[in-house]
């Protein structure tokens, strides 16, 4: 099929920053795009050919949108599965497939999938709701990690339970209690795969998290780990990809334990925060490779050209309202520093508003500059 400068139409469910960055590459290749998002102020609105406002969980909305495109993909997992299944049955190419998404959308089902397929993961127990968990709290070893099985993102829907009172005010929804893993590092590997079966992995990245918000603060590529551990992580990520039989990108988040075992934490079947560094640091960005994969084109080189560190820009505590990026002019004067502003007009505490990539031949230097960036730029409101 001729995708370039043609009548071919790509549909994207979700119009957030991931969609916006994906659209950079559709514009580079002159591919027609349509985007569906609940918000009329979605970041992707400025970069697509056609924008539709609507509920991603509504069957009719998603189905009618999908009938207008040739290939359908998504930048968020919270979409109507039944509509995707019907569209796929009627000949619309949906990547990743509804079957893949079904195994990932619910974290309880996702964890069961790992056990069934002998994929190493932290021990856990599923509960119908919070009340049923509370009824068995005496059987659970504290501390543990509480996770709601659906609708969690960016640290929402995850909480460390150190005492029974930590369960207060949590939603009474399906959840899991996961054994807390004493880990050395949180790692991630992005796998890209096209329908023809070509598959590649990006280098292992290391993630440093904000202690309060449970959000990634820094992504470091390559991870500062032993090569044998890196090879093990990439091999496990490939196995996870094979078992899910996904097409597109699959971000596999992992724990490196104290004895250098690798445990899979969770996956995301789309471009991912852990791969943003690739726009500046890799030969082919994760967004271009997602596009290549879902269109069954040859995959690009996933190697890094240079060491890269990504810093997330999140709303500062105590600020809500019209956003201001304080001191952004300062970091623009630094070599190897590239800010990405997502286009969200309103900031609030810990909301992802952008990211900054730092590239340098020396990883230690890149990491130091990343900290300087974090301490210099502030996302505040007027």
C-alpha positions in Angstrom: 0.0 0.0 0.0 1.1 3.6 -0.7 1.1 5.4 2.6 3.0 8.5 1.6 1.3 11.6 0.0 -1.8 9.4 -0.7 -5.4 8.8 0.4 -4.3 6.4 3.1 -5.6 7.4 6.5 -4.1 6.5 9.9 -6.3 6.8 12.9 -5.0 7.5 16.4 -7.1 6.9 19.5 -5.9 9.5 22.1 -4.5 12.9 21.4 -2.1 13.5 24.3 1.6 14.1 24.2 2.4 10.6 22.9 0.1 11.2 19.9 1.6 14.6 19.3 5.1 13.2 19.2 4.0 10.4 16.9 2.4 13.0 14.6 5.8 14.6 14.1 6.8 11.5 12.1 3.5 11.2 10.2 4.1 14.8 9.1 7.7 13.9 8.1 6.4 11.1 5.9 3.3 13.0 4.7 0.8 10.5 6.1 -2.8 11.6 6.6 -3.9 11.3 10.2 -7.2 11.5 12.2 -7.2 11.8 16.0 -9.9 11.1 18.5 -9.7 12.5 22.0 -12.1 13.5 24.8 -10.6 17.0 25.1 -11.1 19.8 22.7 -7.7 21.1 23.8 -5.8 17.8 23.2 -2.1 18.4 22.4 -2.4 16.4 19.1 -5.0 18.7 17.7 -2.5 21.1 16.2 -0.6 18.4 14.3 -3.2 16.0 12.7 -5.2 16.4 9.5 -8.6 15.8 11.2 -9.5 16.0 14.8 -12.6 14.5 16.5 -13.7 15.1 20.0 -15.3 12.1 21.7 -15.2 9.4 24.5 -12.6 6.7 23.9 -14.6 4.3 26.0 -17.8 4.8 24.1 -18.5 1.9 21.6 -20.3 4.0 18.9 -17.8 6.8 19.1 -14.7 4.6 18.7 -16.4 2.4 16.0 -17.6 5.3 13.9 -14.1 6.9 14.1 -12.4 3.6 13.1 -14.6 3.1 10.1 -13.1 6.2 8.5 -9.4 5.0 8.6 -7.3 2.2 7.1 -5.1 1.5 10.1 -6.0 2.3 13.7 -3.6 2.6 16.6 -3.7 4.2 20.1 -1.6 6.1 22.5 -3.5 5.2 25.6 -4.8 1.7 26.6 -8.1 3.0 28.0 -10.2 2.5 24.8 -13.3 0.5 24.0 -12.2 -3.0 23.3 -15.5 -4.2 21.8 -15.4 -1.5 19.2 -11.8 -2.4 18.3 -12.8 -6.1 17.9 -15.7 -5.3 15.6 -13.5 -3.0 13.5 -10.9 -5.7 13.2 -13.5 -8.2 12.2 -14.7 -5.8 9.5 -11.2 -5.5 8.0 -9.7 -2.4 9.7 -6.2 -3.1 10.7 -5.9 -2.4 14.4 -2.4 -2.4 15.9 -1.6 -3.5 18.6 -4.5 -5.9 18.3 -7.6 -6.0 20.6 -6.4 -9.4 21.7 -3.1 -8.0 22.8 -4.7 -5.0 24.5 -7.2 -7.3 26.3 -4.3 -9.1 28.1 -2.7 -5.8 29.1 -5.6 -3.3 29.9 -6.4 -5.0 33.3 -3.3 -5.3 35.5 -4.7 -8.4 37.3 -5.2 -10.2 33.9 -1.7 -9.0 32.9 -0.1 -10.4 36.0 -2.0 -13.7 35.6 -0.6 -13.8 32.0 2.9 -13.6 33.3 2.3 -16.6 35.7 0.7 -18.6 32.9 3.6 -18.0 30.5 6.4 -18.5 33.1 7.5 -14.8 32.8 9.2 -13.8 36.1 7.2 -11.3 38.1 6.7 -10.3 41.7 4.3 -12.5 43.7 0.8 -11.0 44.0 -2.8 -11.6 44.9 -5.9 -10.4 43.1 -9.0 -9.0 45.0 -12.4 -8.2 43.7 -12.4 -4.9 45.6 -10.8 -3.0 48.4 -13.2 -4.5 51.0 -12.2 -8.0 50.1 -8.5 -7.1 50.5 -9.2 -5.5 53.9 -10.9 -8.8 55.0 -7.7 -10.7 54.3 -5.2 -8.0 55.4 -4.0 -10.3 58.3 -2.8 -12.8 55.7 -0.7 -10.2 53.8 2.8 -9.3 54.6 3.5 -5.6 55.1 4.7 -3.6 53.3 3.1 -4.4 50.0 2.1 -2.5 46.8 -1.6 -1.8 46.2 -2.5 -1.4 42.6 -6.0 -0.8 41.1 -6.3 -3.1 38.1 -7.8 -0.5 35.7 -7.6 3.2 34.9 -4.2 3.8 36.7 -1.5 5.9 35.1 1.5 8.1 35.9 1.6 6.9 39.5 -2.1 7.1 40.0 -3.7 3.9 41.2 -0.5 2.7 42.9 0.3 3.0 46.6 2.8 1.4 49.0 0.9 0.0 52.0 3.1 0.1 55.1 0.2 -0.1 57.7 -3.5 -0.9 57.6 -4.5 2.8 57.8 -2.7 3.4 54.4 -5.7 1.6 52.8 -8.1 4.4 54.0 -9.6 6.6 51.3 -8.5 4.2 48.5 -11.2 3.4 45.9 -13.3 0.3 46.4 -12.3 -1.3 43.1 -10.7 -4.4 41.8 -7.1 -4.4 42.9 -4.0 -6.5 43.5 -1.6 -6.7 46.4 1.9 -7.2 45.2 4.9 -8.3 47.2 7.3 -5.4 47.6 10.5 -6.2 45.7 13.8 -5.0 47.2 15.3 -4.0 43.9 18.6 -2.3 42.8 17.1 -0.6 39.7 13.9 -0.1 37.8 14.7 -0.8 34.2 12.7 -0.8 30.9 13.2 -2.2 27.4 11.2 -1.1 24.4 10.5 -3.8 21.8 9.2 -3.0 18.3 7.7 -5.6 16.0 5.9 -5.4 12.7 3.3 -7.8 11.3 5.9 -9.6 9.1 7.7 -10.6 12.4 10.7 -8.3 12.2 11.6 -7.5 15.8 14.1 -5.2 17.5 14.8 -4.0 21.0 16.1 -0.6 22.2 18.9 -0.6 24.8 18.0 -1.1 28.4 17.2 2.1 30.2 17.3 2.9 33.9 14.5 4.8 35.5 14.8 7.0 38.6 11.5 7.8 40.3 10.1 10.7 42.3 9.7 9.4 45.8 6.3 11.1 46.4 4.6 11.2 43.0 5.7 7.6 42.0 6.5 9.1 38.5 9.6 8.7 36.5 11.9 11.7 37.1 14.9 10.6 35.0 15.4 8.0 32.2 19.0 7.1 31.6 20.2 5.3 28.4 22.1 3.1 28.5 21.3 1.8 32.0 24.3 1.8 34.3 24.2 -2.0 34.8 26.4 -5.0 34.0 26.2 -6.2 30.3 25.0 -9.7 31.4 22.1 -8.1 33.2 21.3 -6.0 30.2 21.3 -9.0 27.9 19.0 -10.9 30.3 16.6 -7.9 30.4 16.4 -7.7 26.6 15.9 -11.5 26.3 13.0 -11.4 28.8 11.5 -8.4 27.0 11.6 -10.3 23.7 9.9 -13.3 25.3 7.2 -11.0 26.7 6.7 -9.6 23.2 6.5 -13.0 21.7 3.9 -14.2 24.2 1.7 -11.2 23.7 2.2 -11.4 19.9 2.1 -7.6 19.7 2.6 -5.3 16.7 3.9 -1.8 17.3 5.8 -0.9 20.4 5.8 -2.7 23.7 7.4 -1.0 26.7 8.4 -3.6 29.3 9.1 -2.2 32.7 11.2 -4.4 35.0 12.9 -4.7 38.4 16.5 -5.7 38.8 16.7 -7.5 42.1 19.6 -7.5 44.6 20.8 -10.8 43.2 20.5 -9.5 39.6 17.3 -11.4 38.7 14.9 -9.6 36.3 11.2 -9.4 37.2 8.6 -7.9 34.9 6.6 -5.2 36.5 4.1 -4.2 33.8 3.9 -3.4 30.1 2.5 -0.7 27.9 1.6 -1.5 24.2 2.5 2.0 22.8 5.2 4.6 22.8 6.3 5.2 26.4 7.9 7.7 28.7 10.9 5.5 29.0 11.6 5.9 25.2 11.3 9.7 24.9 15.1 10.0 25.0 15.2 8.2 21.6 14.1 11.3 19.7 17.5 12.9 20.2 19.7 10.0 21.2 18.8 7.2 18.9 19.2 6.6 15.2 15.4 5.9 15.0 13.0 7.3 17.6 10.5 5.1 19.3 7.7 7.1 17.6 9.1 6.6 14.1 9.6 2.9 14.8 6.0 2.5 16.1 4.8 4.0 12.8 7.1 1.8 10.8 5.9 -1.3 12.7 2.1 -0.7 12.4 2.5 0.0 8.7 4.6 -3.2 8.2 7.6 -1.2 7.0 11.3 -2.2 7.7 12.2 -1.2 11.3 14.8 1.5 11.9 18.1 1.2 13.8 17.3 1.1 17.5 20.9 1.8 18.6 21.9 5.0 20.4 24.1 7.6 18.7 25.1 9.0 22.1 24.3 8.7 25.8 20.9 10.2 26.7 19.1 11.3 29.8 15.5 12.4 29.9 14.0 14.6 32.6 10.2 14.8 33.0 8.8 18.3 33.4 5.9 18.1 35.8 3.7 20.7 37.4 5.3 22.1 40.6 3.6 21.6 43.9 1.4 24.5 44.9 0.6 25.7 41.4 -2.5 25.2 39.3 -3.7 27.3 36.4 -2.3 28.8 33.2 1.2 27.3 32.7 4.5 29.1 32.8 7.8 27.4 32.0 10.1 29.4 34.3 13.8 29.7 33.3 13.3 27.8 30.0 15.5 30.4 28.3 18.4 29.4 30.5 18.4 25.7 29.6 18.0 26.5 25.9 21.4 28.0 26.1 23.0 24.7 27.2 24.7 22.4 24.7 22.9 19.1 24.1 19.7 20.1 25.9 16.4 19.9 24.0 13.0 20.7 25.7 9.7 19.2 24.5 6.6 21.1 25.5 3.4 19.0 25.3 0.9 21.8 24.7 -1.2 21.4 27.9 -2.4 24.9 28.8 -3.2 24.2 32.4 -0.7 22.9 35.0 -1.4 21.2 38.3 0.9 19.4 40.8 2.8 16.5 39.2 1.0 16.7 35.8 3.3 15.8 33.0 3.8 19.0 31.0 6.9 18.2 29.0 10.3 16.6 29.0 13.9 17.6 28.4 16.5 15.4 26.7 20.2 15.8 27.4 22.7 14.1 25.1 26.4 13.9 25.7 29.3 11.5 24.9 29.9 11.1 28.6 27.0 9.6 30.6 28.1 11.1 33.9 28.2 14.6 32.3 24.7 14.0 30.8 23.3 13.0 34.2 24.8 16.0 35.9 23.3 18.4 33.3 20.0 16.6 33.7 20.0 17.4 37.4 20.9 21.0 36.6 17.9 21.1 34.3 15.6 19.7 36.9 16.8 22.3 39.4 16.6 25.2 37.0 13.3 24.9 35.0 10.1 25.1 37.0 6.6 24.4 35.7 4.4 27.0 37.5 1.3 29.0 36.9 0.6 32.7 36.5 
